[in-house]
Amino acid sequence: MGVFVFLPLVLPLTAWPIARLAEQHLHPRTATRLLTAVAAVMAACSTVCLALVMVVGTAQLPGNPLPDGWSDPEVRAAVPYDEVVGKAAIPALCAVVVACARTLWRHARVRRRAHRALSGLPPTGVAVLRDETPYAYALPGGRRDRVVVTTGLLDRLQPAERRALFAHERAHLTGGHHRFLLTVQLAARANPFLRPLRTAVVYTAERWADEEAARRIGSRRTVAHAIGKAALVSRGTPAPTLAGFAAPGPVPRRVAALLGPEPAVRRWPSLFTSVGLAAWCAAAGTAVSAMSSANAAVTMVLILRAATPL
């Protein structure tokens, strides 16, 4: 196993260049899917390797429930620097599990509360709340997906801008953007090196919805005006895993992108461009991370099976 067990813990650094370049040069839909896939694979691999290192650390603790053979020198020799890293991995993995569990719990709690708050309204695709606080967001799940918007925000928008708002939120629901946001949120909790990818996906998911809204209503300028106006008064969304019309982030960049030409749709960038080179580096890092974690897992299983008495 050797030092390969530690590679997935630091290989997310190879994805940092693609995070910013994908925002600028890839179609938002392609960037969202690419960055989410890279983040999910790298987070899973780093967590697996952290668990494998923890096994070595746990086997050295007095009174552990593991078979005695798991603390033999042959097992400890499978991971270098086992005395320090093995024991340090125990609280690290516990922190990862707690952080991910809290994210899932908070996400589920916010959705339950949001659905309960709408229980008295007609079961339509749009829920208009009589609230002077201006905000809007896409609420998936329950018996139907719904767009939630307050009268405080609608009163501040022109009719064409309202159509842009609803088109934007429906694009979030149609594209399942909450799944991408939740995935990258969990990935960032599992490995802090993946936080730049989470930030990038939050932005590209909004840009994806911006482009879909512009395509549906036929005016990029109207969507840009609506986003800028809503950003000045909106308070955002109740949870980072729910998508909103004026979510926190680089709103001026979103407006500038809408005032420019429509981005080209490319499934994979060319290698002979900066974003293509960064994408291939991220793909290579992801592949190496997957192979390293698989190699470490297989090696550890074989060693533990050999050390476990029949």
C-alpha positions as CSV (number, residue, x, y, z in Angstrom):
1,M,0.0,0.0,0.0
2,G,2.8,2.4,0.9
3,V,2.3,6.1,0.5
4,F,-0.4,5.6,-2.2
5,V,-2.9,5.5,0.6
6,F,-2.3,9.2,1.3
7,L,-2.6,10.4,-2.3
8,P,-6.4,10.7,-2.4
9,L,-6.2,13.0,0.6
10,V,-4.2,15.6,-1.4
11,L,-5.1,14.9,-5.0
12,P,-8.1,17.3,-4.9
13,L,-5.5,20.0,-5.2
14,T,-5.2,19.0,-8.9
15,A,-8.8,20.1,-9.4
16,W,-8.3,23.7,-8.3
17,P,-7.3,25.1,-11.7
18,I,-10.4,23.6,-13.4
19,A,-12.7,25.1,-10.8
20,R,-12.1,28.7,-11.9
21,L,-11.5,28.0,-15.6
22,A,-14.7,26.0,-15.9
23,E,-16.7,29.0,-14.5
24,Q,-15.2,31.2,-17.2
25,H,-14.9,29.0,-20.3
26,L,-17.3,26.1,-20.1
27,H,-21.1,26.1,-20.6
28,P,-22.6,26.3,-17.1
29,R,-24.4,22.9,-17.5
30,T,-21.1,21.2,-18.5
31,A,-19.2,22.9,-15.8
32,T,-21.7,21.9,-13.1
33,R,-21.8,18.3,-14.1
34,L,-18.0,18.0,-14.5
35,L,-17.1,19.7,-11.2
36,T,-19.7,17.8,-9.3
37,A,-18.5,14.4,-10.6
38,V,-14.9,15.3,-9.8
39,A,-15.7,16.4,-6.3
40,A,-17.9,13.4,-5.6
41,V,-15.3,10.9,-6.7
42,M,-12.4,12.6,-5.0
43,A,-14.4,13.0,-1.7
44,A,-15.3,9.3,-1.7
45,C,-11.7,8.2,-2.4
46,S,-10.2,10.4,0.3
47,T,-12.8,9.1,2.8
48,V,-12.1,5.5,2.0
49,C,-8.4,6.0,2.4
50,L,-8.9,7.9,5.7
51,A,-10.9,4.9,6.9
52,L,-8.2,2.5,5.9
53,V,-5.6,4.5,7.8
54,M,-8.0,4.6,10.8
55,V,-8.1,0.9,10.8
56,V,-4.4,0.8,11.5
57,G,-4.7,3.4,14.2
58,T,-7.6,1.7,15.8
59,A,-5.8,-1.7,15.9
60,Q,-3.1,-0.1,18.1
61,L,-5.5,1.2,20.8
62,P,-5.7,-0.9,24.0
63,G,-9.0,-2.6,24.5
64,N,-10.1,-2.3,20.9
65,P,-12.7,-4.9,19.8
66,L,-10.7,-5.9,16.7
67,P,-9.0,-9.3,16.4
68,D,-5.6,-9.4,18.0
69,G,-4.0,-10.2,14.6
70,W,-4.9,-6.8,13.3
71,S,-2.4,-5.2,15.6
72,D,0.5,-7.3,14.4
73,P,3.6,-5.6,13.0
74,E,2.8,-6.9,9.5
75,V,-0.5,-5.0,9.5
76,R,1.0,-1.8,10.9
77,A,3.8,-2.0,8.3
78,A,1.2,-1.7,5.5
79,V,0.8,2.0,6.2
80,P,3.9,4.2,6.7
81,Y,4.1,6.4,9.8
82,D,1.3,4.3,11.3
83,E,1.9,5.5,14.9
84,V,1.2,9.1,14.1
85,V,-1.1,9.1,11.0
86,G,-3.1,6.0,12.1
87,K,-4.1,7.6,15.4
88,A,-4.7,11.0,13.9
89,A,-7.0,9.5,11.3
90,I,-9.5,8.4,14.0
91,P,-10.6,11.9,15.1
92,A,-10.3,13.1,11.4
93,L,-12.7,10.5,10.2
94,C,-15.1,11.1,13.1
95,A,-15.1,14.8,12.2
96,V,-15.9,14.0,8.5
97,V,-18.8,11.7,9.5
98,V,-20.2,14.3,11.9
99,A,-19.9,17.2,9.4
100,C,-21.6,15.2,6.6
101,A,-24.3,14.0,9.0
102,R,-25.0,17.6,10.1
103,T,-25.2,18.8,6.5
104,L,-27.7,16.1,5.6
105,W,-29.7,16.7,8.8
106,R,-29.9,20.4,8.2
107,H,-30.8,20.0,4.6
108,A,-33.7,17.6,5.5
109,R,-34.8,19.8,8.4
110,V,-35.0,22.9,6.1
111,R,-37.0,21.0,3.5
112,R,-39.4,19.6,6.0
113,R,-40.0,23.1,7.5
114,A,-40.5,24.6,4.1
115,H,-43.0,22.0,3.0
116,R,-44.9,22.4,6.3
117,A,-45.0,26.1,5.8
118,L,-46.7,25.6,2.5
119,S,-49.1,23.0,3.6
120,G,-52.0,25.4,3.8
121,L,-51.5,26.8,0.3
122,P,-53.1,25.4,-2.9
123,P,-51.1,22.4,-4.4
124,T,-49.8,24.4,-7.4
125,G,-46.3,24.6,-8.9
126,V,-45.9,28.2,-7.5
127,A,-46.3,29.1,-3.9
128,V,-46.7,32.9,-3.3
129,L,-46.2,33.9,0.4
130,R,-47.6,37.1,1.7
131,D,-44.3,38.3,3.2
132,E,-42.6,41.7,2.8
133,T,-39.2,40.0,3.0
134,P,-38.1,39.6,-0.6
135,Y,-36.8,36.1,-1.5
136,A,-37.4,33.2,-3.9
137,Y,-36.1,29.7,-4.1
138,A,-36.8,26.3,-5.7
139,L,-38.2,23.7,-3.3
140,P,-37.9,20.1,-4.6
141,G,-39.5,17.0,-3.1
142,G,-42.7,16.4,-1.4
143,R,-45.7,15.7,-3.5
144,R,-44.5,18.1,-6.2
145,D,-41.7,20.5,-6.9
146,R,-42.6,24.1,-6.2
147,V,-41.3,27.6,-6.7
148,V,-41.5,29.7,-3.5
149,V,-41.6,33.4,-3.9
150,T,-42.8,36.2,-1.6
151,T,-45.0,39.2,-2.5
152,G,-42.1,41.4,-1.2
153,L,-40.0,40.3,-4.2
154,L,-42.8,40.2,-6.8
155,D,-43.8,43.8,-6.0
156,R,-40.3,44.9,-6.8
157,L,-40.2,43.3,-10.3
158,Q,-41.7,44.2,-13.6
159,P,-44.0,41.6,-15.4
160,A,-41.2,40.5,-17.7
161,E,-38.8,40.2,-14.8
162,R,-41.3,38.1,-12.9
163,R,-41.4,35.7,-15.9
164,A,-37.6,35.6,-15.8
165,L,-37.7,34.8,-12.1
166,F,-40.2,31.9,-12.5
167,A,-38.2,30.5,-15.5
168,H,-35.0,30.6,-13.5
169,E,-36.5,28.7,-10.6
170,R,-38.2,26.1,-12.8
171,A,-34.8,25.6,-14.5
172,H,-33.4,24.8,-11.0
173,L,-36.1,22.2,-10.5
174,T,-35.9,20.7,-14.0
175,G,-32.2,20.3,-13.8
176,G,-32.2,18.9,-10.3
177,H,-29.6,21.5,-9.2
178,H,-30.3,20.8,-5.5
179,R,-28.7,17.4,-6.0
180,F,-25.5,18.9,-7.4
181,L,-25.4,21.5,-4.6
182,L,-25.9,18.9,-1.9
183,T,-23.2,16.6,-3.4
184,V,-20.5,19.3,-3.5
185,Q,-21.5,20.5,0.0
186,L,-20.9,16.9,1.3
187,A,-17.7,16.6,-0.7
188,A,-16.4,19.8,0.8
189,R,-17.2,18.5,4.3
190,A,-15.4,15.3,3.5
191,N,-12.2,17.0,2.2
192,P,-11.6,20.7,2.8
193,F,-9.4,20.8,-0.4
194,L,-12.7,20.5,-2.4
195,R,-14.1,23.8,-1.2
196,P,-13.1,25.7,-4.3
197,L,-15.2,23.1,-6.4
198,R,-18.2,23.7,-4.1
199,T,-17.9,27.5,-4.6
200,A,-17.6,27.0,-8.3
201,V,-20.7,24.7,-8.6
202,V,-22.8,27.1,-6.6
203,Y,-22.0,29.7,-9.2
204,T,-22.3,27.5,-12.3
205,A,-25.6,26.1,-11.1
206,E,-27.0,29.6,-11.0
207,R,-25.5,30.4,-14.4
208,W,-27.1,27.3,-15.8
209,A,-30.5,28.5,-14.6
210,D,-29.8,32.0,-15.9
211,E,-29.1,30.6,-19.4
212,E,-32.2,28.4,-19.3
213,A,-34.3,31.3,-18.2
214,A,-32.9,33.5,-21.0
215,R,-33.6,30.8,-23.5
216,R,-37.2,30.4,-22.4
217,I,-38.2,34.0,-22.2
218,G,-36.1,35.0,-25.2
219,S,-34.3,37.9,-23.6
220,R,-30.9,37.7,-21.9
221,R,-31.1,41.4,-20.9
222,T,-34.4,41.0,-19.1
223,V,-32.9,38.1,-17.0
224,A,-29.9,40.2,-16.2
225,H,-32.0,43.1,-15.1
226,A,-34.2,40.8,-12.9
227,I,-31.1,39.2,-11.3
228,G,-29.5,42.6,-10.5
229,K,-32.7,44.0,-9.1
230,A,-33.4,40.9,-7.0
231,A,-29.8,40.8,-5.7
232,L,-30.2,44.3,-4.2
233,V,-33.1,43.3,-2.0
234,S,-33.2,39.5,-1.6
235,R,-31.9,37.7,1.4
236,G,-31.1,34.4,-0.5
237,T,-32.2,30.9,0.4
238,P,-32.8,29.1,3.7
239,A,-30.1,26.5,3.1
240,P,-27.0,26.4,0.8
241,T,-28.3,23.2,-0.8
242,L,-31.4,25.0,-2.1
243,A,-31.1,27.1,-5.2
244,G,-32.4,30.7,-5.3
245,F,-32.9,33.4,-7.8
246,A,-30.4,35.8,-6.2
247,A,-28.2,33.4,-4.3
248,P,-25.1,34.9,-2.6
249,G,-22.1,35.0,-4.8
250,P,-20.7,37.0,-7.7
251,V,-23.9,38.5,-9.0
252,P,-22.1,41.1,-11.1
253,R,-20.3,38.3,-13.0
254,R,-23.7,36.6,-13.7
255,V,-25.1,39.8,-15.0
256,A,-22.1,40.5,-17.2
257,A,-22.3,37.0,-18.6
258,L,-25.9,37.5,-19.5
259,L,-25.2,40.8,-21.2
260,G,-22.5,39.0,-23.3
261,P,-22.9,36.3,-26.0
262,E,-24.5,33.0,-25.2
263,P,-21.9,30.4,-24.1
264,A,-21.1,27.6,-26.6
265,V,-22.1,24.1,-25.6
266,R,-19.2,21.7,-25.5
267,R,-19.2,18.3,-24.0
268,W,-15.4,18.3,-23.3
269,P,-12.9,21.1,-23.9
270,S,-10.0,20.7,-26.3
271,L,-6.7,19.7,-24.7
272,F,-5.0,22.6,-26.5
273,T,-6.7,25.2,-24.4
274,S,-6.1,26.3,-20.8
275,V,-9.5,25.0,-19.6
276,G,-8.9,21.8,-21.5
277,L,-5.5,21.2,-20.0
278,A,-7.0,21.9,-16.5
279,A,-9.9,19.5,-17.2
280,W,-7.5,16.7,-18.2
281,C,-5.3,17.4,-15.2
282,A,-8.4,17.1,-12.9
283,A,-9.5,14.0,-14.7
284,A,-6.1,12.5,-14.3
285,G,-6.1,13.4,-10.6
286,T,-9.5,11.8,-10.2
287,A,-8.4,8.6,-11.9
288,V,-5.2,8.4,-9.8
289,S,-7.3,9.0,-6.7
290,A,-9.7,6.2,-7.6
291,M,-6.9,3.8,-8.4
292,S,-5.0,4.6,-5.3
293,S,-8.0,4.1,-3.0
294,A,-8.9,0.9,-4.8
295,N,-5.3,-0.4,-4.5
296,A,-5.2,0.5,-0.8
297,A,-8.5,-1.0,0.0
298,V,-7.7,-4.3,-1.8
299,T,-4.3,-4.5,-0.1
300,M,-5.7,-3.8,3.3
301,V,-8.4,-6.4,2.9
302,L,-5.9,-9.0,1.9
303,I,-3.6,-8.1,4.8
304,L,-6.4,-8.2,7.4
305,R,-7.8,-11.5,6.1
306,A,-4.3,-13.0,6.4
307,A,-4.0,-11.6,9.9
308,T,-7.4,-12.6,11.1
309,P,-7.4,-16.1,12.7
310,L,-9.9,-18.5,11.3
